[in-house]
Amino acid sequence: MSYFARFMRLRNSDFRFDTRIYLRESPRDEQDGECVAAIVAKNPGSAQATVRGQWGPLELANDKMLPSVRKRFIDGYRLSGKAIPRSAFVRVWNLFYLCDNNLQSAILAVRRFDAPPICKGEATVPAIVWFAWGGSDARLNPFKTRFRGLTVPHAFFYDQELGRVVSAIPSTTDFAKHPQGLRSEPIVEHLGTIL
């Protein structure tokens, strides 16, 4: 298993926290692993818990983002010529952590919370953060502001409008392309230079 997270039920909604994409081996426990990077996306989609109330493996269902991110990092390590650390993982951060693969209904549901809970893993910022939260959206842009002040040595995003990787934290209105439908080469080539 390469994908792990913790699910919590709050006010009749599922939240997914501490999502990790392991690049080599499955962890022995929740403390196992070295966070080598993070990716910031909109919200958790279709991956499901195999266990509830505790950290454990994910059932991917139709989730294609997590395997896509994993492949980009593995290919990036290969291109860099560096070995993947034994317990390396990529942390998945989200604009909000309420699970729903329908963004419209997820936004409506998360609005019931005055302050939607965030992942404790956001407190520790790795050297590499890939921003992939999509384009400007008046409903989502306020959630992006908490990531704008991060200090990240290697922040980057694929700017859909410019058609290239930009080495910076995107503004709330930049189109930080999601991995879905994004060619792998620009991301892999960039990762190969910063891993």
Secondary structure, DSSP 4 states (H G I P E B T S, - for coil): --EEEEEEEETTEEEEEEEEEESSS--SSTT--EEEEEEEESS--S-EESSSSSEEEEE-TT--HHHHHHHHHHHHHHHHTPPPPTTEEEEEEES--B--SSHHHHHHHHTT-SS----GGGGS--SEEEE--BS--TTTHHHHHHHHT---TEEEEEETTTTEEESSPPPTTS-B--STT--HHHHHHHHHHH-
